[in-house]
Amino acid sequence: MSKSAVVKARVEPELKKQAEAVFRKIGLNTTQAITLFYTQVELCNGLPFDVRIPNEETLKAFEESDRGEGLVKCEDLEDMFKKLEL
């Protein structure tokens, strides 16, 4: 199939730069990444990820963790499982 359709979008320059750096790390160029996204939209019949607005409890947890509050620090995986009582 011939690729002839053009997609134009305006994005923040820093976002573009950072996203393209990620694409390069995984071996994609921007066109391939956009094609992959469009393919997933088609296959999922919607966005290929959840889009949610955080509720008040989640926003509060984000703010607390940003301030370093309420974090549980673990030495290693075994320590984490112990603290999680698993």
Biopython code that builds the backbone (N, CA, C, O; Angstrom):
import numpy as np
from Bio.PDB.StructureBuilder import StructureBuilder

atoms = [
    (1, "MET", "N", (0.857, -1.170, 0.000)),
    (1, "MET", "CA", (0.000, 0.000, 0.000)),
    (1, "MET", "C", (0.903, 1.234, 0.000)),
    (1, "MET", "O", (1.890, 1.296, 0.733)),
    (2, "SER", "N", (0.556, 2.193, -0.817)),
    (2, "SER", "CA", (1.343, 3.418, -0.935)),
    (2, "SER", "C", (1.058, 4.369, 0.215)),
    (2, "SER", "O", (-0.089, 4.575, 0.610)),
    (3, "LYS", "N", (2.127, 4.938, 0.737)),
    (3, "LYS", "CA", (1.966, 5.928, 1.815)),
    (3, "LYS", "C", (1.936, 7.304, 1.182)),
    (3, "LYS", "O", (2.955, 7.801, 0.705)),
    (4, "SER", "N", (0.747, 7.925, 1.181)),
    (4, "SER", "CA", (0.642, 9.242, 0.572)),
    (4, "SER", "C", (-0.093, 10.256, 1.448)),
    (4, "SER", "O", (-0.082, 11.450, 1.147)),
    (5, "ALA", "N", (-0.728, 9.801, 2.518)),
    (5, "ALA", "CA", (-1.434, 10.726, 3.397)),
    (5, "ALA", "C", (-0.426, 11.432, 4.296)),
    (5, "ALA", "O", (0.575, 10.843, 4.703)),
    (6, "VAL", "N", (-0.698, 12.692, 4.600)),
    (6, "VAL", "CA", (0.190, 13.492, 5.430)),
    (6, "VAL", "C", (-0.525, 13.822, 6.738)),
    (6, "VAL", "O", (-1.708, 14.164, 6.740)),
    (7, "VAL", "N", (0.203, 13.717, 7.849)),
    (7, "VAL", "CA", (-0.312, 14.088, 9.164)),
    (7, "VAL", "C", (0.510, 15.279, 9.637)),
    (7, "VAL", "O", (1.739, 15.216, 9.656)),
    (8, "LYS", "N", (-0.157, 16.362, 10.018)),
    (8, "LYS", "CA", (0.536, 17.526, 10.561)),
    (8, "LYS", "C", (0.014, 17.783, 11.961)),
    (8, "LYS", "O", (-1.187, 17.717, 12.220)),
    (9, "ALA", "N", (0.938, 18.076, 12.851)),
    (9, "ALA", "CA", (0.546, 18.380, 14.225)),
    (9, "ALA", "C", (1.547, 19.354, 14.824)),
    (9, "ALA", "O", (2.741, 19.291, 14.531)),
    (10, "ARG", "N", (1.060, 20.241, 15.651)),
    (10, "ARG", "CA", (1.942, 21.164, 16.372)),
    (10, "ARG", "C", (2.074, 20.652, 17.796)),
    (10, "ARG", "O", (1.081, 20.400, 18.478)),
    (11, "VAL", "N", (3.323, 20.501, 18.232)),
    (11, "VAL", "CA", (3.591, 20.063, 19.593)),
    (11, "VAL", "C", (4.692, 20.939, 20.175)),
    (11, "VAL", "O", (5.423, 21.606, 19.444)),
    (12, "GLU", "N", (4.798, 20.926, 21.478)),
    (12, "GLU", "CA", (5.861, 21.672, 22.140)),
    (12, "GLU", "C", (7.212, 21.131, 21.684)),
    (12, "GLU", "O", (7.390, 19.914, 21.635)),
    (13, "PRO", "N", (8.160, 21.989, 21.352)),
    (13, "PRO", "CA", (9.466, 21.533, 20.872)),
    (13, "PRO", "C", (10.169, 20.561, 21.817)),
    (13, "PRO", "O", (10.771, 19.588, 21.363)),
    (14, "GLU", "N", (10.100, 20.811, 23.127)),
    (14, "GLU", "CA", (10.787, 19.927, 24.081)),
    (14, "GLU", "C", (10.135, 18.550, 24.113)),
    (14, "GLU", "O", (10.831, 17.539, 24.216)),
    (15, "LEU", "N", (8.804, 18.497, 24.027)),
    (15, "LEU", "CA", (8.090, 17.221, 23.983)),
    (15, "LEU", "C", (8.513, 16.441, 22.740)),
    (15, "LEU", "O", (8.785, 15.243, 22.817)),
    (16, "LYS", "N", (8.568, 17.118, 21.600)),
    (16, "LYS", "CA", (8.984, 16.485, 20.349)),
    (16, "LYS", "C", (10.394, 15.925, 20.477)),
    (16, "LYS", "O", (10.655, 14.788, 20.084)),
    (17, "LYS", "N", (11.284, 16.709, 21.017)),
    (17, "LYS", "CA", (12.681, 16.304, 21.174)),
    (17, "LYS", "C", (12.782, 15.058, 22.065)),
    (17, "LYS", "O", (13.473, 14.098, 21.722)),
    (18, "GLN", "N", (12.101, 15.083, 23.191)),
    (18, "GLN", "CA", (12.172, 13.960, 24.128)),
    (18, "GLN", "C", (11.515, 12.699, 23.560)),
    (18, "GLN", "O", (12.039, 11.596, 23.719)),
    (19, "ALA", "N", (10.377, 12.865, 22.904)),
    (19, "ALA", "CA", (9.703, 11.705, 22.314)),
    (19, "ALA", "C", (10.554, 11.083, 21.212)),
    (19, "ALA", "O", (10.659, 9.859, 21.130)),
    (20, "GLU", "N", (11.159, 11.909, 20.365)),
    (20, "GLU", "CA", (11.990, 11.388, 19.290)),
    (20, "GLU", "C", (13.237, 10.690, 19.835)),
    (20, "GLU", "O", (13.741, 9.753, 19.215)),
    (21, "ALA", "N", (13.733, 11.136, 20.976)),
    (21, "ALA", "CA", (14.864, 10.448, 21.609)),
    (21, "ALA", "C", (14.448, 9.043, 22.047)),
    (21, "ALA", "O", (15.214, 8.090, 21.906)),
    (22, "VAL", "N", (13.239, 8.923, 22.574)),
    (22, "VAL", "CA", (12.726, 7.606, 22.966)),
    (22, "VAL", "C", (12.552, 6.737, 21.731)),
    (22, "VAL", "O", (12.924, 5.564, 21.738)),
    (23, "PHE", "N", (11.985, 7.306, 20.666)),
    (23, "PHE", "CA", (11.812, 6.537, 19.428)),
    (23, "PHE", "C", (13.142, 5.970, 18.954)),
    (23, "PHE", "O", (13.229, 4.799, 18.585)),
    (24, "ARG", "N", (14.180, 6.805, 18.965)),
    (24, "ARG", "CA", (15.507, 6.354, 18.519)),
    (24, "ARG", "C", (16.016, 5.208, 19.371)),
    (24, "ARG", "O", (16.601, 4.258, 18.852)),
    (25, "LYS", "N", (15.793, 5.292, 20.689)),
    (25, "LYS", "CA", (16.261, 4.228, 21.584)),
    (25, "LYS", "C", (15.642, 2.880, 21.247)),
    (25, "LYS", "O", (16.271, 1.837, 21.423)),
    (26, "ILE", "N", (14.400, 2.907, 20.761)),
    (26, "ILE", "CA", (13.731, 1.645, 20.437)),
    (26, "ILE", "C", (13.740, 1.353, 18.940)),
    (26, "ILE", "O", (13.043, 0.455, 18.467)),
    (27, "GLY", "N", (14.539, 2.124, 18.202)),
    (27, "GLY", "CA", (14.753, 1.830, 16.793)),
    (27, "GLY", "C", (13.660, 2.296, 15.851)),
    (27, "GLY", "O", (13.492, 1.730, 14.771)),
    (28, "LEU", "N", (12.918, 3.315, 16.242)),
    (28, "LEU", "CA", (11.854, 3.841, 15.382)),
    (28, "LEU", "C", (12.152, 5.272, 14.987)),
    (28, "LEU", "O", (12.796, 6.016, 15.726)),
    (29, "ASN", "N", (11.674, 5.648, 13.809)),
    (29, "ASN", "CA", (11.672, 7.063, 13.473)),
    (29, "ASN", "C", (10.270, 7.592, 13.759)),
    (29, "ASN", "O", (9.378, 6.820, 14.111)),
    (30, "THR", "N", (10.070, 8.874, 13.613)),
    (30, "THR", "CA", (8.779, 9.473, 13.969)),
    (30, "THR", "C", (7.636, 8.917, 13.122)),
    (30, "THR", "O", (6.555, 8.645, 13.643)),
    (31, "THR", "N", (7.865, 8.747, 11.833)),
    (31, "THR", "CA", (6.827, 8.196, 10.956)),
    (31, "THR", "C", (6.428, 6.797, 11.402)),
    (31, "THR", "O", (5.240, 6.475, 11.445)),
    (32, "GLN", "N", (7.403, 5.969, 11.731)),
    (32, "GLN", "CA", (7.098, 4.608, 12.184)),
    (32, "GLN", "C", (6.327, 4.628, 13.504)),
    (32, "GLN", "O", (5.404, 3.837, 13.699)),
    (33, "ALA", "N", (6.704, 5.526, 14.402)),
    (33, "ALA", "CA", (6.017, 5.617, 15.689)),
    (33, "ALA", "C", (4.563, 6.052, 15.505)),
    (33, "ALA", "O", (3.660, 5.506, 16.138)),
    (34, "ILE", "N", (4.346, 7.033, 14.639)),
    (34, "ILE", "CA", (2.975, 7.495, 14.380)),
    (34, "ILE", "C", (2.168, 6.383, 13.717)),
    (34, "ILE", "O", (1.006, 6.170, 14.062)),
    (35, "THR", "N", (2.773, 5.678, 12.774)),
    (35, "THR", "CA", (2.088, 4.561, 12.105)),
    (35, "THR", "C", (1.733, 3.480, 13.120)),
    (35, "THR", "O", (0.636, 2.923, 13.077)),
    (36, "LEU", "N", (2.653, 3.182, 14.028)),
    (36, "LEU", "CA", (2.392, 2.201, 15.080)),
    (36, "LEU", "C", (1.223, 2.649, 15.948)),
    (36, "LEU", "O", (0.341, 1.849, 16.261)),
    (37, "PHE", "N", (1.209, 3.918, 16.338)),
    (37, "PHE", "CA", (0.119, 4.446, 17.146)),
    (37, "PHE", "C", (-1.214, 4.327, 16.400)),
    (37, "PHE", "O", (-2.199, 3.852, 16.966)),
    (38, "TYR", "N", (-1.248, 4.753, 15.147)),
    (38, "TYR", "CA", (-2.477, 4.670, 14.355)),
    (38, "TYR", "C", (-2.947, 3.217, 14.209)),
    (38, "TYR", "O", (-4.145, 2.940, 14.274)),
    (39, "THR", "N", (-2.003, 2.296, 14.012)),
    (39, "THR", "CA", (-2.356, 0.882, 13.877)),
    (39, "THR", "C", (-2.985, 0.367, 15.161)),
    (39, "THR", "O", (-3.973, -0.367, 15.124)),
    (40, "GLN", "N", (-2.412, 0.751, 16.296)),
    (40, "GLN", "CA", (-2.974, 0.325, 17.572)),
    (40, "GLN", "C", (-4.353, 0.931, 17.816)),
    (40, "GLN", "O", (-5.234, 0.266, 18.361)),
    (41, "VAL", "N", (-4.545, 2.175, 17.423)),
    (41, "VAL", "CA", (-5.871, 2.802, 17.535)),
    (41, "VAL", "C", (-6.886, 1.998, 16.729)),
    (41, "VAL", "O", (-7.992, 1.726, 17.196)),
    (42, "GLU", "N", (-6.495, 1.625, 15.522)),
    (42, "GLU", "CA", (-7.388, 0.837, 14.669)),
    (42, "GLU", "C", (-7.687, -0.522, 15.293)),
    (42, "GLU", "O", (-8.845, -0.937, 15.347)),
    (43, "LEU", "N", (-6.652, -1.217, 15.764)),
    (43, "LEU", "CA", (-6.848, -2.546, 16.347)),
    (43, "LEU", "C", (-7.675, -2.507, 17.625)),
    (43, "LEU", "O", (-8.482, -3.402, 17.873)),
    (44, "CYS", "N", (-7.476, -1.468, 18.439)),
    (44, "CYS", "CA", (-8.197, -1.334, 19.711)),
    (44, "CYS", "C", (-9.564, -0.679, 19.540)),
    (44, "CYS", "O", (-10.388, -0.688, 20.455)),
    (45, "ASN", "N", (-9.791, -0.115, 18.363)),
    (45, "ASN", "CA", (-11.012, 0.650, 18.115)),
    (45, "ASN", "C", (-11.138, 1.772, 19.144)),
    (45, "ASN", "O", (-12.227, 2.059, 19.639)),
    (46, "GLY", "N", (-10.018, 2.391, 19.450)),
    (46, "GLY", "CA", (-9.941, 3.473, 20.421)),
    (46, "GLY", "C", (-8.489, 3.700, 20.782)),
    (46, "GLY", "O", (-7.593, 3.127, 20.162)),
    (47, "LEU", "N", (-8.253, 4.523, 21.768)),
    (47, "LEU", "CA", (-6.880, 4.755, 22.191)),
    (47, "LEU", "C", (-6.293, 3.477, 22.787)),
    (47, "LEU", "O", (-6.989, 2.750, 23.496)),
    (48, "PRO", "N", (-5.025, 3.200, 22.509)),
    (48, "PRO", "CA", (-4.424, 1.946, 22.991)),
    (48, "PRO", "C", (-3.930, 2.024, 24.437)),
    (48, "PRO", "O", (-3.059, 1.251, 24.836)),
    (49, "PHE", "N", (-4.469, 2.935, 25.207)),
    (49, "PHE", "CA", (-4.121, 3.083, 26.613)),
    (49, "PHE", "C", (-5.289, 3.768, 27.304)),
    (49, "PHE", "O", (-6.100, 4.437, 26.664)),
    (50, "ASP", "N", (-5.364, 3.594, 28.619)),
    (50, "ASP", "CA", (-6.435, 4.229, 29.386)),
    (50, "ASP", "C", (-6.175, 5.727, 29.517)),
    (50, "ASP", "O", (-5.045, 6.155, 29.751)),
    (51, "VAL", "N", (-7.219, 6.501, 29.367)),
    (51, "VAL", "CA", (-7.148, 7.940, 29.596)),
    (51, "VAL", "C", (-8.125, 8.244, 30.722)),
    (51, "VAL", "O", (-9.338, 8.085, 30.586)),
    (52, "ARG", "N", (-7.560, 8.681, 31.827)),
    (52, "ARG", "CA", (-8.392, 8.918, 33.004)),
    (52, "ARG", "C", (-8.026, 10.240, 33.644)),
    (52, "ARG", "O", (-6.883, 10.689, 33.563)),
    (53, "ILE", "N", (-8.987, 10.847, 34.271)),
    (53, "ILE", "CA", (-8.743, 12.051, 35.057)),
    (53, "ILE", "C", (-8.574, 11.585, 36.497)),
    (53, "ILE", "O", (-9.483, 10.970, 37.055)),
    (54, "PRO", "N", (-7.416, 11.868, 37.112)),
    (54, "PRO", "CA", (-7.198, 11.405, 38.484)),
    (54, "PRO", "C", (-8.226, 11.987, 39.452)),
    (54, "PRO", "O", (-8.590, 13.159, 39.361)),
    (55, "ASN", "N", (-8.689, 11.142, 40.383)),
    (55, "ASN", "CA", (-9.617, 11.638, 41.392)),
    (55, "ASN", "C", (-8.831, 12.353, 42.493)),
    (55, "ASN", "O", (-7.600, 12.388, 42.459)),
    (56, "GLU", "N", (-9.539, 12.917, 43.459)),
    (56, "GLU", "CA", (-8.899, 13.712, 44.515)),
    (56, "GLU", "C", (-7.897, 12.879, 45.322)),
    (56, "GLU", "O", (-6.820, 13.360, 45.674)),
    (57, "GLU", "N", (-8.262, 11.634, 45.609)),
    (57, "GLU", "CA", (-7.366, 10.774, 46.386)),
    (57, "GLU", "C", (-6.054, 10.526, 45.634)),
    (57, "GLU", "O", (-4.973, 10.569, 46.221)),
    (58, "THR", "N", (-6.167, 10.269, 44.346)),
    (58, "THR", "CA", (-4.970, 10.033, 43.535)),
    (58, "THR", "C", (-4.125, 11.293, 43.432)),
    (58, "THR", "O", (-2.901, 11.228, 43.542)),
    (59, "LEU", "N", (-4.764, 12.440, 43.221)),
    (59, "LEU", "CA", (-4.022, 13.703, 43.152)),
    (59, "LEU", "C", (-3.280, 13.974, 44.457)),
    (59, "LEU", "O", (-2.138, 14.433, 44.448)),
    (60, "LYS", "N", (-3.940, 13.685, 45.582)),
    (60, "LYS", "CA", (-3.311, 13.883, 46.889)),
    (60, "LYS", "C", (-2.091, 12.960, 47.021)),
    (60, "LYS", "O", (-1.042, 13.380, 47.510)),
    (61, "ALA", "N", (-2.233, 11.715, 46.586)),
    (61, "ALA", "CA", (-1.116, 10.768, 46.656)),
    (61, "ALA", "C", (0.046, 11.226, 45.781)),
    (61, "ALA", "O", (1.204, 11.104, 46.179)),
    (62, "PHE", "N", (-0.255, 11.758, 44.582)),
    (62, "PHE", "CA", (0.790, 12.297, 43.703)),
    (62, "PHE", "C", (1.545, 13.426, 44.408)),
    (62, "PHE", "O", (2.775, 13.464, 44.406)),
    (63, "GLU", "N", (0.793, 14.332, 45.004)),
    (63, "GLU", "CA", (1.409, 15.484, 45.674)),
    (63, "GLU", "C", (2.276, 15.042, 46.852)),
    (63, "GLU", "O", (3.377, 15.556, 47.050)),
    (64, "GLU", "N", (1.772, 14.085, 47.628)),
    (64, "GLU", "CA", (2.536, 13.586, 48.773)),
    (64, "GLU", "C", (3.827, 12.906, 48.315)),
    (64, "GLU", "O", (4.889, 13.128, 48.895)),
    (65, "SER", "N", (3.730, 12.086, 47.283)),
    (65, "SER", "CA", (4.933, 11.390, 46.822)),
    (65, "SER", "C", (5.927, 12.373, 46.212)),
    (65, "SER", "O", (7.137, 12.189, 46.340)),
    (66, "ASP", "N", (5.425, 13.417, 45.547)),
    (66, "ASP", "CA", (6.327, 14.451, 45.019)),
    (66, "ASP", "C", (7.105, 15.131, 46.143)),
    (66, "ASP", "O", (8.251, 15.542, 45.962)),
    (67, "ARG", "N", (6.460, 15.243, 47.315)),
    (67, "ARG", "CA", (7.127, 15.853, 48.470)),
    (67, "ARG", "C", (7.948, 14.830, 49.252)),
    (67, "ARG", "O", (8.634, 15.183, 50.210)),
    (68, "GLY", "N", (7.877, 13.562, 48.843)),
    (68, "GLY", "CA", (8.622, 12.506, 49.527)),
    (68, "GLY", "C", (7.932, 11.990, 50.770)),
    (68, "GLY", "O", (8.559, 11.334, 51.603)),
    (69, "GLU", "N", (6.649, 12.278, 50.905)),
    (69, "GLU", "CA", (5.891, 11.855, 52.090)),
    (69, "GLU", "C", (5.254, 10.485, 51.873)),
    (69, "GLU", "O", (4.785, 10.171, 50.779)),
    (70, "GLY", "N", (5.244, 9.682, 52.925)),
    (70, "GLY", "CA", (4.535, 8.405, 52.889)),
    (70, "GLY", "C", (5.177, 7.356, 52.011)),
    (70, "GLY", "O", (4.526, 6.370, 51.668)),
    (71, "LEU", "N", (6.433, 7.533, 51.636)),
    (71, "LEU", "CA", (7.108, 6.561, 50.793)),
    (71, "LEU", "C", (7.672, 5.443, 51.643)),
    (71, "LEU", "O", (8.138, 5.675, 52.758)),
    (72, "VAL", "N", (7.632, 4.239, 51.122)),
    (72, "VAL", "CA", (8.220, 3.089, 51.793)),
    (72, "VAL", "C", (9.454, 2.711, 51.001)),
    (72, "VAL", "O", (9.373, 2.377, 49.819)),
    (73, "LYS", "N", (10.597, 2.767, 51.665)),
    (73, "LYS", "CA", (11.859, 2.445, 50.991)),
    (73, "LYS", "C", (12.245, 1.014, 51.301)),
    (73, "LYS", "O", (12.155, 0.560, 52.441)),
    (74, "CYS", "N", (12.677, 0.312, 50.263)),
    (74, "CYS", "CA", (13.040, -1.087, 50.401)),
    (74, "CYS", "C", (14.497, -1.285, 50.009)),
    (74, "CYS", "O", (15.001, -0.638, 49.092)),
    (75, "GLU", "N", (15.158, -2.180, 50.713)),
    (75, "GLU", "CA", (16.554, -2.479, 50.429)),
    (75, "GLU", "C", (16.695, -3.281, 49.141)),
    (75, "GLU", "O", (17.617, -3.066, 48.354)),
    (76, "ASP", "N", (15.760, -4.211, 48.943)),
    (76, "ASP", "CA", (15.813, -5.082, 47.768)),
    (76, "ASP", "C", (14.433, -5.708, 47.576)),
    (76, "ASP", "O", (13.487, -5.382, 48.294)),
    (77, "LEU", "N", (14.331, -6.609, 46.601)),
    (77, "LEU", "CA", (13.053, -7.235, 46.274)),
    (77, "LEU", "C", (12.502, -8.021, 47.468)),
    (77, "LEU", "O", (11.308, -7.959, 47.763)),
    (78, "GLU", "N", (13.369, -8.747, 48.138)),
    (78, "GLU", "CA", (12.941, -9.532, 49.296)),
    (78, "GLU", "C", (12.376, -8.625, 50.387)),
    (78, "GLU", "O", (11.353, -8.943, 50.993)),
    (79, "ASP", "N", (13.033, -7.508, 50.636)),
    (79, "ASP", "CA", (12.558, -6.539, 51.628)),
    (79, "ASP", "C", (11.201, -5.971, 51.220)),
    (79, "ASP", "O", (10.324, -5.777, 52.062)),
    (80, "MET", "N", (11.033, -5.704, 49.922)),
    (80, "MET", "CA", (9.754, -5.175, 49.435)),
    (80, "MET", "C", (8.630, -6.187, 49.686)),
    (80, "MET", "O", (7.565, -5.821, 50.182)),
    (81, "PHE", "N", (8.871, -7.472, 49.340)),
    (81, "PHE", "CA", (7.850, -8.493, 49.552)),
    (81, "PHE", "C", (7.520, -8.620, 51.041)),
    (81, "PHE", "O", (6.360, -8.798, 51.412)),
    (82, "LYS", "N", (8.540, -8.528, 51.886)),
    (82, "LYS", "CA", (8.312, -8.611, 53.328)),
    (82, "LYS", "C", (7.433, -7.458, 53.798)),
    (82, "LYS", "O", (6.496, -7.662, 54.570)),
    (83, "LYS", "N", (7.732, -6.255, 53.335)),
    (83, "LYS", "CA", (6.948, -5.090, 53.746)),
    (83, "LYS", "C", (5.528, -5.144, 53.188)),
    (83, "LYS", "O", (4.596, -4.620, 53.798)),
    (84, "LEU", "N", (5.365, -5.785, 52.018)),
    (84, "LEU", "CA", (4.036, -5.944, 51.434)),
    (84, "LEU", "C", (3.297, -7.158, 52.020)),
    (84, "LEU", "O", (2.134, -7.413, 51.706)),
    (85, "GLU", "N", (4.011, -7.896, 52.879)),
    (85, "GLU", "CA", (3.473, -9.119, 53.503)),
    (85, "GLU", "C", (3.069, -10.138, 52.464)),
    (85, "GLU", "O", (2.005, -10.751, 52.551)),
    (86, "LEU", "N", (3.947, -10.314, 51.462)),
    (86, "LEU", "CA", (3.703, -11.320, 50.426)),
    (86, "LEU", "C", (4.618, -12.509, 50.594)),
    (86, "LEU", "O", (4.552, -13.455, 49.809)),
]
sb = StructureBuilder()
sb.init_structure("model")
sb.init_model(0)
sb.init_chain("A")
sb.init_seg("    ")
for serial, (resi, resn, name, xyz) in enumerate(atoms, 1):
    if name == "N":
        sb.init_residue(resn, " ", resi, " ")
    sb.init_atom(name, np.array(xyz, "f"), 0.0, 1.0, " ", f" {name:<3s}", serial, name[0])
structure = sb.get_structure()
